[in-house]
Amino acid sequence: MTEPRLKADRPFIHTDCQIHESRFGAYVEIGAGTRLNNTVWGDYSYCDRTCDVANAQIGKFANIASFTRIGATDHPMEKASLHHFHYRSADYWADAEHDADWFAHRASRMAQIGHDTWIGHAAIIKPEVTIGHGAVIASGAVVTKDVAPYTIVAGVAATEVRRRIPEHVAERMMELAWWDWSHEVLRERLADFRTLKAEAFLEKYA
């Protein structure tokens, strides 16, 4: 029997990643060349290569495609200059310090990614945006406002395309909260995840 590649006790982190102040649940995978800062990853979530995720809470079973950016940081547009010389000041002058208040403000603006979400290739999700459980973000979308659970959004700026599943089914799925099932129960019910559509799955387990 082959040993599983992903483990409960440590994330699978590919090469050339930069990781700062981040925590990981069980069976998490981080793609090559990814940069993480101030992030929390729920169980079974993963990102593909070259993602940039900052100031974000990632739910369980999140599917994040390559070149995605979550929590894309803002520049201070209300000030005299946009440039980071006035908040990364120690990089420019020996007698200056970084602006700790500005970085604390950035870190407080957390993006929230729900359970069982799919974020497509090269999507951008802005700070303080919440992506509801089961939602799908199309490739290349720029998400500037909250996305309702089990909806599909696309475009710049992203707007709703359609529901992934009907609202009453989505509500039952969130009540079921299968993402909180144990690893053993997920294995036991694997065949049904593979073969049953959402409503049939709910009829069996809800």
N, CA, C and O of each residue as an XYZ file, in Angstrom:
824
protein
N       0.851     -1.196      0.000
C       0.000      0.000      0.000
C       0.891      1.251      0.000
O       1.799      1.370      0.822
N       0.627      2.167     -0.913
C       1.423      3.383     -1.029
C       1.047      4.378      0.065
O      -0.134      4.590      0.341
N       2.046      4.980      0.679
C       1.812      5.983      1.717
C       1.245      7.252      1.087
O       1.782      7.712      0.079
N       0.173      7.841      1.643
C      -0.380      9.080      1.075
C       0.644     10.211      1.083
O       1.461     10.327      1.997
N       0.580     11.028      0.062
C       1.516     12.155     -0.063
C       1.218     13.250      0.952
O       2.141     13.885      1.462
N      -0.054     13.479      1.253
C      -0.430     14.544      2.177
C      -0.615     13.998      3.579
O      -1.099     12.881      3.762
N      -0.225     14.794      4.572
C      -0.215     14.361      5.969
C      -1.084     15.270      6.833
O      -1.283     16.443      6.520
N      -1.594     14.708      7.923
C      -2.406     15.484      8.858
C      -1.559     16.408      9.718
O      -2.035     17.459     10.146
N      -0.316     16.037      9.978
C       0.471     16.753     10.977
C       1.399     17.817     10.417
O       2.048     18.530     11.182
N       1.477     17.940      9.085
C       2.343     18.978      8.506
C       1.895     19.267      7.073
O       1.442     18.362      6.373
N       2.019     20.521      6.633
C       1.650     20.850      5.257
C       2.688     20.327      4.268
O       3.859     20.160      4.611
N       2.253     20.077      3.057
C       3.157     19.727      1.960
C       3.490     21.026      1.235
O       2.662     21.563      0.500
N       4.698     21.523      1.444
C       5.109     22.814      0.883
C       6.123     22.565     -0.213
O       7.184     21.990      0.033
N       5.798     22.997     -1.426
C       6.690     22.808     -2.562
C       7.841     23.808     -2.512
O       7.930     24.607     -1.580
N       8.704     23.768     -3.492
C       9.938     24.550     -3.490
C       9.677     26.043     -3.702
O       8.656     26.454     -4.253
N      10.639     26.822     -3.244
C      10.706     28.262     -3.530
C       9.529     29.050     -2.964
O       9.144     30.073     -3.529
N       8.961     28.593     -1.871
C       7.885     29.339     -1.220
C       8.460     30.315     -0.193
O       9.502     30.059      0.412
N       7.768     31.427     -0.010
C       8.086     32.378      1.051
C       6.890     32.406      2.003
O       5.791     32.807      1.620
N       7.111     31.983      3.229
C       6.001     31.837      4.172
C       6.311     32.594      5.451
O       7.351     32.386      6.076
N       5.394     33.476      5.832
C       5.587     34.322      7.007
C       4.279     34.364      7.795
O       3.217     34.641      7.239
N       4.369     34.088      9.092
C       3.235     34.189     10.011
C       1.986     33.495      9.457
O       0.929     34.112      9.325
N       2.123     32.219      9.139
C       1.007     31.453      8.591
C       0.854     30.139      9.338
O       1.834     29.550      9.793
N      -0.403     29.683      9.460
C      -0.707     28.434     10.152
C      -1.523     27.529      9.234
O      -2.291     27.996      8.394
N      -1.334     26.212      9.419
C      -1.901     25.248      8.484
C      -2.651     24.140      9.217
O      -2.196     23.640     10.246
N      -3.819     23.762      8.665
C      -4.545     22.614      9.151
C      -3.988     21.326      8.562
O      -2.875     21.298      8.036
N      -4.770     20.272      8.655
C      -4.350     18.958      8.182
C      -4.489     18.850      6.661
O      -5.399     19.426      6.066
N      -3.578     18.108      6.051
C      -3.636     17.767      4.625
C      -3.619     18.993      3.716
O      -4.287     19.004      2.682
N      -2.877     20.003      4.084
C      -2.760     21.230      3.297
C      -1.577     21.108      2.347
O      -0.554     20.515      2.691
N      -1.721     21.678      1.137
C      -0.637     21.688      0.157
C      -0.459     23.103     -0.381
O      -1.431     23.773     -0.732
N       0.800     23.552     -0.442
C       1.138     24.897     -0.913
C       2.039     24.762     -2.139
O       3.121     24.181     -2.057
N       1.592     25.299     -3.274
C       2.287     25.135     -4.543
C       3.597     25.900     -4.628
O       3.820     26.858     -3.887
N       4.460     25.467     -5.539
C       5.797     26.034     -5.719
C       5.736     27.525     -6.027
O       4.865     27.993     -6.761
N       6.690     28.263     -5.442
C       6.809     29.683     -5.724
C       5.747     30.556     -5.096
O       5.627     31.731     -5.444
N       4.977     30.005     -4.179
C       3.889     30.754     -3.537
C       4.431     31.612     -2.399
O       5.393     31.240     -1.726
N       3.800     32.762     -2.197
C       4.158     33.652     -1.095
C       2.960     33.803     -0.176
O       1.868     34.159     -0.618
N       3.170     33.530      1.113
C       2.112     33.635      2.118
C       2.547     34.577      3.224
O       3.694     34.538      3.669
N       1.630     35.423      3.666
C       1.894     36.317      4.786
C       0.612     36.514      5.588
O      -0.404     36.960      5.055
N       0.674     36.173      6.887
C      -0.459     36.370      7.790
C      -1.692     35.622      7.274
O      -2.734     36.225      7.021
N      -1.557     34.311      7.124
C      -2.647     33.491      6.624
C      -2.918     32.314      7.562
O      -2.036     31.859      8.291
N      -4.167     31.836      7.521
C      -4.566     30.639      8.247
C      -5.267     29.731      7.240
O      -6.172     30.166      6.528
N      -4.842     28.462      7.185
C      -5.354     27.517      6.199
C      -6.118     26.398      6.888
O      -5.591     25.728      7.775
N      -7.368     26.201      6.471
C      -8.172     25.121      7.006
C      -7.765     23.776      6.413
O      -7.039     23.711      5.421
N      -8.242     22.713      7.036
C      -7.912     21.349      6.622
C      -8.240     21.113      5.143
O      -9.262     21.575      4.637
N      -7.358     20.391      4.474
C      -7.520     19.910      3.098
C      -7.423     21.009      2.039
O      -7.559     20.714      0.851
N      -7.200     22.229      2.417
C      -7.113     23.297      1.421
C      -5.753     23.280      0.741
O      -4.759     22.824      1.307
N      -5.734     23.787     -0.486
C      -4.461     23.828     -1.219
C      -4.464     25.019     -2.163
O      -5.512     25.550     -2.531
N      -3.260     25.419     -2.543
C      -3.106     26.349     -3.659
C      -2.087     25.778     -4.626
O      -1.142     25.099     -4.226
N      -2.288     26.061     -5.890
C      -1.348     25.656     -6.927
C      -0.163     26.623     -6.928
O      -0.026     27.429     -6.008
N       0.667     26.553     -7.916
C       1.935     27.285     -7.937
C       1.738     28.795     -8.070
O       0.752     29.278     -8.628
N       2.718     29.513     -7.533
C       2.868     30.951     -7.716
C       1.631     31.735     -7.302
O       1.178     32.624     -8.024
N       1.097     31.405     -6.152
C       0.020     32.210     -5.579
C       0.601     33.234     -4.607
O       1.713     33.067     -4.103
N      -0.155     34.282     -4.353
C       0.259     35.342     -3.426
C      -0.929     35.598     -2.502
O      -1.927     36.191     -2.911
N      -0.813     35.146     -1.255
C      -1.934     35.208     -0.317
C      -1.477     35.943      0.938
O      -0.516     35.536      1.592
N      -2.165     37.014      1.264
C      -1.808     37.812      2.437
C      -3.061     38.167      3.212
O      -4.110     38.440      2.628
N      -2.943     38.163      4.536
C      -4.024     38.627      5.408
C      -5.334     37.933      5.040
O      -6.318     38.573      4.668
N      -5.315     36.600      5.157
C      -6.473     35.822      4.711
C      -6.713     34.624      5.620
O      -5.779     33.994      6.116
N      -7.988     34.334      5.819
C      -8.437     33.142      6.535
C      -9.047     32.229      5.482
O     -10.072     32.561      4.887
N      -8.419     31.082      5.252
C      -8.851     30.134      4.232
C      -9.612     29.004      4.922
O      -9.096     28.391      5.856
N     -10.821     28.727      4.473
C     -11.603     27.657      5.065
C     -11.083     26.278      4.696
O      -9.976     26.143      4.174
N     -11.869     25.270      4.963
C     -11.503     23.891      4.647
C     -11.872     23.564      3.195
O     -12.838     24.098      2.650
N     -11.086     22.682      2.589
C     -11.359     22.177      1.243
C     -11.395     23.287      0.197
O     -12.112     23.167     -0.796
N     -10.638     24.361      0.397
C     -10.536     25.416     -0.613
C      -9.612     24.953     -1.742
O      -8.559     24.362     -1.500
N     -10.026     25.234     -2.973
C      -9.269     24.870     -4.175
C      -8.809     26.154     -4.845
O      -9.621     26.866     -5.436
N      -7.525     26.460     -4.763
C      -7.013     27.752     -5.222
C      -6.047     27.507     -6.369
O      -4.996     26.893     -6.186
N      -6.410     27.990     -7.557
C      -5.614     27.746     -8.757
C      -4.371     28.628     -8.802
O      -4.201     29.534     -7.986
N      -3.513     28.346     -9.766
C      -2.225     29.032     -9.889
C      -2.389     30.524    -10.176
O      -3.372     30.957    -10.777
N      -1.403     31.289     -9.729
C      -1.289     32.727     -9.982
C      -2.439     33.539     -9.374
O      -2.690     34.671     -9.786
N      -3.121     32.965     -8.413
C      -4.182     33.683     -7.703
C      -3.574     34.635     -6.680
O      -2.536     34.348     -6.084
N      -4.232     35.762     -6.488
C      -3.820     36.681     -5.433
C      -5.012     36.959     -4.525
O      -6.075     37.382     -4.981
N      -4.817     36.714     -3.245
C      -5.856     36.935     -2.247
C      -5.351     37.950     -1.227
O      -4.227     37.850     -0.735
N      -6.200     38.926     -0.919
C      -5.790     39.971      0.015
C      -4.820     40.949     -0.614
O      -3.921     41.467      0.048
N      -5.014     41.196     -1.907
C      -4.114     42.114     -2.624
C      -4.057     43.454     -1.893
O      -5.082     44.109     -1.704
N      -2.870     43.852     -1.489
C      -2.730     45.016     -0.619
C      -2.958     46.322     -1.371
O      -2.740     46.411     -2.579
N      -3.394     47.318     -0.636
C      -3.654     48.640     -1.193
C      -2.513     49.595     -0.870
O      -1.776     49.404      0.097
N      -2.384     50.615     -1.690
C      -1.511     51.745     -1.381
C      -2.361     52.854     -0.749
O      -3.570     52.907     -0.970
N      -1.737     53.733      0.030
C      -2.492     54.771      0.744
C      -2.885     55.923     -0.183
O      -2.161     56.913     -0.287
N      -4.016     55.797     -0.848
C      -4.392     56.762     -1.890
C      -4.765     58.133     -1.339
O      -4.756     59.117     -2.079
N      -5.091     58.212     -0.055
C      -5.517     59.490      0.516
C      -4.338     60.355      0.957
O      -4.530     61.502      1.360
N      -3.123     59.815      0.884
C      -1.950     60.560      1.354
C      -1.244     61.262      0.201
O      -1.636     61.119     -0.958
N      -0.213     62.012      0.522
C       0.479     62.802     -0.494
C       1.144     61.932     -1.555
O       1.266     62.341     -2.710
N       1.576     60.729     -1.163
C       2.215     59.825     -2.114
C       1.686     58.410     -1.939
O       1.366     57.977     -0.831
N       1.602     57.700     -3.059
C       1.254     56.284     -3.038
C       2.440     55.408     -2.671
O       2.249     54.281     -2.216
N       3.639     55.889     -2.856
C       4.855     55.078     -2.810
C       5.160     54.541     -1.420
O       4.820     55.157     -0.409
N       5.810     53.378     -1.388
C       6.056     52.764     -0.082
C       7.288     53.311      0.649
O       7.658     52.788      1.700
N       7.926     54.353      0.109
C       9.037     54.940      0.861
C       8.578     55.462      2.211
O       9.359     55.478      3.163
N       7.311     55.894      2.312
C       6.880     56.471      3.585
C       6.303     55.452      4.554
O       5.951     55.812      5.677
N       6.196     54.176      4.147
C       5.872     53.146      5.154
C       6.917     52.039      5.220
O       7.002     51.346      6.233
N       7.711     51.853      4.174
C       8.883     50.970      4.244
C      10.159     51.822      4.363
O      11.151     51.591      3.672
N      10.098     52.781      5.233
C      11.104     53.848      5.278
C      12.500     53.368      5.642
O      13.491     53.943      5.191
N      12.590     52.309      6.460
C      13.907     51.807      6.869
C      14.694     51.236      5.698
O      15.911     51.078      5.796
N      14.027     50.926      4.598
C      14.722     50.455      3.407
C      15.447     51.587      2.685
O      16.292     51.343      1.824
N      15.111     52.832      3.043
C      15.651     53.993      2.343
C      16.571     54.854      3.197
O      17.484     55.495      2.676
N      16.333     54.870      4.515
C      17.130     55.715      5.408
C      17.538     54.931      6.644
O      16.722     54.221      7.232
N      18.782     55.058      7.035
C      19.308     54.338      8.199
C      18.660     54.816      9.499
O      18.567     54.047     10.456
N      18.216     56.061      9.548
C      17.662     56.607     10.788
C      16.125     56.604     10.807
O      15.524     57.219     11.688
N      15.490     55.929      9.860
C      14.024     55.868      9.805
C      13.538     54.448     10.086
O      14.254     53.479      9.834
N      12.328     54.333     10.605
C      11.706     53.037     10.855
C      10.518     52.841      9.917
O       9.943     53.799      9.400
N      10.173     51.587      9.719
C       8.944     51.300      8.988
C       7.747     51.856      9.761
O       7.805     52.013     10.981
N       6.668     52.150      9.046
C       5.448     52.665      9.667
C       4.636     51.481     10.198
O       3.854     50.877      9.464
N       4.825     51.162     11.462
C       4.180     49.994     12.066
C       2.660     50.102     12.026
O       1.978     49.089     11.867
N       2.121     51.298     12.165
C       0.674     51.479     12.148
C       0.075     51.108     10.796
O      -0.999     50.511     10.726
N       0.773     51.463      9.732
C       0.276     51.137      8.401
C       0.241     49.620      8.182
O      -0.729     49.088      7.643
N       1.299     48.934      8.603
C       1.338     47.483      8.428
C       0.315     46.781      9.317
O      -0.242     45.756      8.925
N       0.063     47.321     10.504
C      -0.980     46.760     11.368
C      -2.355     46.947     10.726
O      -3.205     46.060     10.810
N      -2.573     48.091     10.090
C      -3.833     48.343      9.381
C      -4.019     47.335      8.253
O      -5.101     46.770      8.097
N      -2.979     47.109      7.474
C      -3.048     46.122      6.388
C      -3.384     44.730      6.931
O      -4.256     44.043      6.399
N      -2.691     44.327      7.982
C      -2.872     42.983      8.533
C      -4.274     42.775      9.092
O      -4.752     41.642      9.153
N      -4.931     43.842      9.494
C      -6.268     43.727     10.083
C      -7.358     43.528      9.037
O      -8.477     43.152      9.385
N      -7.060     43.766      7.793
C      -8.079     43.733      6.733
C      -8.115     42.332      6.117
O      -7.667     42.128      4.989
N      -8.644     41.386      6.862
C      -8.585     39.973      6.473
C      -9.630     39.634      5.405
O     -10.797     40.012      5.510
N      -9.186     38.924      4.392
C     -10.110     38.283      3.446
C     -10.543     36.948      4.045
O      -9.755     36.279      4.714
N     -11.789     36.562      3.807
C     -12.344     35.321      4.349
C     -12.770     34.424      3.182
O     -13.620     34.804      2.377
N     -12.183     33.256      3.101
C     -12.498     32.303      2.034
C     -13.233     31.125      2.662
O     -12.698     30.473      3.559
N     -14.446     30.844      2.207
C     -15.272     29.815      2.810
C     -14.816     28.400      2.503
O     -13.833     28.187      1.793
N     -15.548     27.436      3.051
C     -15.263     26.024      2.833
C     -15.691     25.608      1.426
O     -16.651     26.144      0.873
N     -14.968     24.646      0.860
C     -15.326     24.030     -0.420
C     -15.487     25.065     -1.526
O     -16.419     24.987     -2.326
N     -14.596     26.015     -1.568
C     -14.600     27.054     -2.599
C     -13.615     26.702     -3.705
O     -12.692     25.912     -3.507
N     -13.829     27.304     -4.878
C     -12.920     27.123     -6.019
C     -12.589     28.503     -6.553
O     -13.465     29.230     -7.022
N     -11.317     28.852     -6.478
C     -10.851     30.152     -6.955
C     -10.000     29.905     -8.189
O      -8.947     29.273     -8.110
N     -10.458     30.404     -9.325
C      -9.843     30.093    -10.610
C      -8.517     30.796    -10.843
O      -8.124     31.706    -10.112
N      -7.850     30.341    -11.880
C      -6.514     30.817    -12.258
C      -6.473     32.343    -12.380
O      -7.298     32.959    -13.054
N      -5.486     32.922    -11.707
C      -5.181     34.358    -11.809
C      -6.303     35.261    -11.306
O      -6.355     36.438    -11.663
N      -7.199     34.722    -10.483
C      -8.209     35.576     -9.857
C      -7.562     36.469     -8.802
O      -6.516     36.133     -8.246
N      -8.186     37.593     -8.539
C      -7.731     38.528     -7.506
C      -8.892     38.773     -6.551
O     -10.005     39.079     -6.978
N      -8.625     38.638     -5.266
C      -9.627     38.897     -4.236
C      -9.091     39.991     -3.322
O      -8.022     39.846     -2.730
N      -9.824     41.065     -3.213
C      -9.370     42.226     -2.473
C      -9.497     42.020     -0.956
O     -10.191     41.104     -0.514
N      -8.834     42.864     -0.163
C      -8.925     42.756      1.295
C     -10.368     42.911      1.796
O     -11.182     43.614      1.198
N     -10.650     42.238      2.901
C     -11.927     42.329      3.619
C     -13.110     41.752      2.842
O     -14.259     41.940      3.244
N     -12.848     41.058      1.746
C     -13.911     40.399      0.997
C     -14.151     39.011      1.595
O     -13.206     38.321      1.977
N     -15.422     38.610      1.671
C     -15.786     37.272      2.126
C     -16.324     36.464      0.952
O     -17.252     36.891      0.265
N     -15.737     35.303      0.731
C     -16.196     34.365     -0.287
C     -16.989     33.283      0.435
O     -16.428     32.552      1.253
N     -18.282     33.169      0.148
C     -19.142     32.236      0.853
C     -18.808     30.786      0.566
O     -18.173     30.477     -0.443
N     -19.234     29.895      1.451
C     -19.015     28.461      1.271
C     -19.519     28.018     -0.104
O     -20.571     28.458     -0.566
N     -18.762     27.155     -0.737
C     -19.197     26.551     -1.984
C     -19.166     27.449     -3.202
O     -19.581     27.022     -4.280
N     -18.689     28.676     -3.073
C     -18.680     29.613     -4.196
C     -17.556     29.293     -5.180
O     -16.567     28.648     -4.831
N     -17.730     29.755     -6.406
C     -16.746     29.587     -7.469
C     -16.385     30.960     -8.013
O     -17.261     31.752     -8.362
N     -15.077     31.237     -8.082
C     -14.557     32.488     -8.640
C     -13.913     32.153     -9.974
O     -12.960     31.375    -10.018
N     -14.412     32.723    -11.060
C     -13.903     32.394    -12.390
C     -12.472     32.874    -12.580
O     -12.017     33.797    -11.903
N     -11.773     32.239    -13.505
C     -10.407     32.634    -13.842
C     -10.369     34.107    -14.242
O     -11.213     34.577    -15.005
N      -9.389     34.819    -13.722
C      -9.192     36.213    -14.086
C     -10.149     37.193    -13.444
O     -10.067     38.390    -13.718
N     -11.048     36.731    -12.607
C     -11.997     37.639    -11.959
C     -11.279     38.536    -10.951
O     -10.279     38.141    -10.351
N     -11.795     39.722    -10.779
C     -11.329     40.639     -9.738
C     -12.501     40.853     -8.786
O     -13.494     41.487     -9.141
N     -12.374     40.318     -7.576
C     -13.483     40.300     -6.627
C     -13.305     41.441     -5.627
O     -12.358     41.452     -4.839
N     -14.226     42.393     -5.672
C     -14.126     43.584     -4.829
C     -15.201     43.641     -3.757
O     -15.170     44.523     -2.899
N     -16.162     42.702     -3.793
C     -17.220     42.679     -2.776
C     -17.566     41.230     -2.450
O     -17.174     40.312     -3.170
N     -18.297     41.034     -1.369
C     -18.601     39.692     -0.880
C     -19.332     38.863     -1.943
O     -20.088     39.386     -2.762
N     -19.076     37.552     -1.898
C     -19.710     36.597     -2.816
C     -20.582     35.662     -1.990
O     -20.118     35.070     -1.015
N     -21.833     35.532     -2.378
C     -22.773     34.694     -1.634
C     -22.405     33.218     -1.755
O     -21.797     32.815     -2.746
N     -22.761     32.413     -0.766
C     -22.472     30.984     -0.826
C     -23.050     30.321     -2.085
O     -24.139     30.668     -2.542
N     -22.304     29.372     -2.624
C     -22.747     28.537     -3.743
C     -23.173     29.340     -4.966
O     -24.081     28.940     -5.696
N     -22.509     30.479     -5.185
C     -22.719     31.219     -6.421
C     -21.431     31.229     -7.229
O     -20.346     30.986     -6.700
N     -21.570     31.516     -8.521
C     -20.431     31.612     -9.436
C     -20.333     33.052     -9.885
O     -21.312     33.627    -10.363
N     -19.139     33.650     -9.733
C     -18.928     35.026    -10.174
C     -17.797     35.077    -11.179
O     -16.903     34.230    -11.175
N     -17.847     36.092    -12.052
C     -16.823     36.260    -13.090
C     -16.726     37.728    -13.454
O     -17.647     38.503    -13.198
N     -15.595     38.111    -14.059
C     -15.454     39.436    -14.632
C     -14.659     40.399    -13.785
O     -14.180     40.066    -12.701
N     -14.530     41.627    -14.321
C     -13.810     42.725    -13.677
C     -14.733     43.942    -13.691
O     -14.993     44.483    -14.766
N     -15.225     44.384    -12.567
C     -15.231     43.694    -11.280
C     -16.232     42.538    -11.330
O     -17.200     42.564    -12.090
N     -15.973     41.520    -10.497
C     -16.742     40.285    -10.568
C     -18.217     40.513    -10.238
O     -18.553     41.247     -9.309
N     -19.085     39.872    -11.014
C     -20.522     39.874    -10.756
C     -21.036     38.443    -10.847
O     -20.387     37.570    -11.424
N     -22.210     38.218    -10.270
C     -22.762     36.871    -10.249
C     -23.171     36.421    -11.651
O     -23.833     37.152    -12.387
N     -22.761     35.195    -12.004
C     -23.141     34.570    -13.271
C     -24.384     33.716    -13.069
O     -25.363     33.837    -13.805
N     -24.331     32.864    -12.074
C     -25.463     32.015    -11.728
C     -25.167     31.344    -10.397
O     -24.068     31.475     -9.856
N     -26.151     30.627     -9.873
C     -25.928     29.825     -8.678
C     -25.259     28.518     -9.069
O     -25.542     27.960    -10.129
N     -24.384     28.041     -8.221
C     -23.781     26.726     -8.448
C     -24.815     25.628     -8.243
O     -24.918     24.705     -9.052
N     -25.571     25.728     -7.174
C     -26.707     24.846     -6.911
C     -27.833     25.719     -6.380
O     -27.573     26.812     -5.877
N     -29.101     25.256     -6.482
C     -30.214     26.086     -6.011
C     -30.060     26.488     -4.545
O     -29.434     25.788     -3.750
N     -30.647     27.627     -4.218
C     -30.466     28.192     -2.875
C     -30.921     27.242     -1.781
O     -30.244     27.111     -0.761
N     -32.069     26.569     -1.973
C     -32.559     25.675     -0.926
C     -31.630     24.475     -0.742
O     -31.496     23.952      0.365
N     -30.992     24.044     -1.823
C     -30.017     22.955     -1.727
C     -28.750     23.450     -1.032
O     -28.171     22.746     -0.205
N     -28.330     24.660     -1.373
C     -27.150     25.245     -0.731
C     -27.345     25.372      0.773
O     -26.433     25.087      1.549
N     -28.525     25.795      1.178
C     -28.799     25.939      2.611
C     -28.706     24.595      3.324
O     -28.153     24.511      4.420
N     -29.238     23.555      2.716
C     -29.158     22.220      3.310
C     -27.711     21.718      3.355
O     -27.307     21.049      4.306
N     -26.938     22.050      2.316
C     -25.538     21.625      2.296
C     -24.751     22.298      3.416
O     -23.899     21.674      4.049
N     -25.042     23.564      3.653
C     -24.348     24.257      4.739
C     -24.778     23.730      6.099
O     -23.974     23.689      7.031
N     -26.029     23.328      6.223
C     -26.487     22.702      7.468
C     -25.810     21.347      7.684
O     -25.459     20.992      8.809
N     -25.631     20.600      6.602
C     -24.945     19.311      6.691
C     -23.494     19.494      7.125
O     -22.975     18.716      7.926
N     -22.837     20.535      6.586
C     -21.443     20.862      6.938
C     -20.528     19.633      6.862
O     -19.810     19.317      7.810
N     -20.570     18.958      5.723
C     -19.752     17.744      5.563
C     -18.271     18.012      5.739
O     -17.506     17.097      6.043
N     -17.858     19.253      5.553
C     -16.438     19.603      5.699
C     -15.940     19.439      7.130
O     -14.734     19.491      7.371
N     -16.838     19.246      8.069
C     -16.434     18.978      9.448
C     -16.379     17.481      9.765
O     -16.051     17.103     10.890
N     -16.693     16.633      8.798
C     -16.600     15.196      9.021
C     -15.150     14.777      9.230
O     -14.228     15.434      8.746
N     -14.960     13.704      9.939
C     -13.602     13.202     10.197
C     -12.981     12.632      8.924
O     -13.678     12.347      7.950
N     -11.675     12.474      8.950
C     -10.942     11.893      7.826
C     -11.462     10.489      7.527
O     -11.557     10.084      6.368
N     -11.793      9.766      8.571
C     -12.279      8.396      8.410
C     -13.665      8.367      7.763
O     -13.933      7.521      6.909
N     -14.534      9.277      8.162
C     -15.873      9.338      7.576
C     -15.797      9.771      6.110
O     -16.528      9.243      5.271
N     -14.934     10.711      5.804
C     -14.749     11.111      4.410
C     -14.328      9.918      3.550
O     -14.820      9.745      2.435
N     -13.416      9.098      4.075
C     -12.993      7.912      3.327
C     -14.140      6.922      3.161
O     -14.317      6.334      2.094
N     -14.905      6.748      4.212
C     -16.028      5.805      4.187
C     -17.071      6.204      3.141
O     -17.703      5.345      2.526
N     -17.245      7.526      2.943
C     -18.283      8.026      2.043
C     -17.713      8.526      0.715
O     -18.398      9.214     -0.043
N     -16.477      8.183      0.444
C     -15.781      8.652     -0.753
C     -16.538      8.300     -2.028
O     -16.649      9.132     -2.929
N     -17.054      7.095     -2.114
C     -17.759      6.673     -3.328
C     -18.974      7.555     -3.595
O     -19.282      7.845     -4.751
N     -19.665      7.983     -2.546
C     -20.830      8.842     -2.734
C     -20.434     10.252     -3.149
O     -21.135     10.878     -3.944
N     -19.317     10.767     -2.621
C     -18.810     12.045     -3.106
C     -18.527     11.969     -4.603
O     -18.766     12.932     -5.332
N     -18.027     10.845     -5.053
C     -17.667     10.687     -6.462
C     -18.887     10.554     -7.371
O     -18.851     11.025     -8.508
N     -19.942      9.938     -6.911
C     -21.027      9.537     -7.821
C     -22.335     10.293     -7.644
O     -23.099     10.410     -8.602
N     -22.618     10.809     -6.456
C     -23.923     11.421     -6.200
C     -23.906     12.918     -6.463
O     -22.964     13.612     -6.082
N     -24.945     13.409     -7.112
C     -25.113     14.848     -7.228
C     -25.569     15.402     -5.875
O     -25.950     14.656     -4.974
N     -25.519     16.732     -5.762
C     -25.713     17.369     -4.457
C     -27.018     16.941     -3.787
O     -27.019     16.586     -2.609
N     -28.126     16.972     -4.526
C     -29.414     16.668     -3.896
C     -29.500     15.211     -3.456
O     -30.050     14.914     -2.396
N     -28.962     14.306     -4.261
C     -28.963     12.895     -3.893
C     -28.065     12.668     -2.677
O     -28.387     11.864     -1.802
N     -26.956     13.371     -2.626
C     -26.058     13.277     -1.483
C     -26.783     13.719     -0.211
O     -26.673     13.073      0.831
N     -27.517     14.818     -0.306
C     -28.263     15.317      0.838
C     -29.363     14.344      1.268
O     -29.599     14.144      2.459
N     -30.022     13.752      0.291
C     -31.070     12.779      0.632
C     -30.504     11.621      1.450
O     -31.191     11.064      2.307
N     -29.258     11.265      1.184
C     -28.663     10.142      1.893
C     -28.126     10.528      3.263
O     -28.194      9.738      4.205
N     -27.593     11.741      3.376
C     -26.841     12.083      4.594
C     -27.442     13.219      5.436
O     -27.069     13.380      6.598
N     -28.335     13.984      4.887
C     -28.846     15.135      5.653
C     -30.025     14.718      6.539
O     -30.583     15.550      7.255
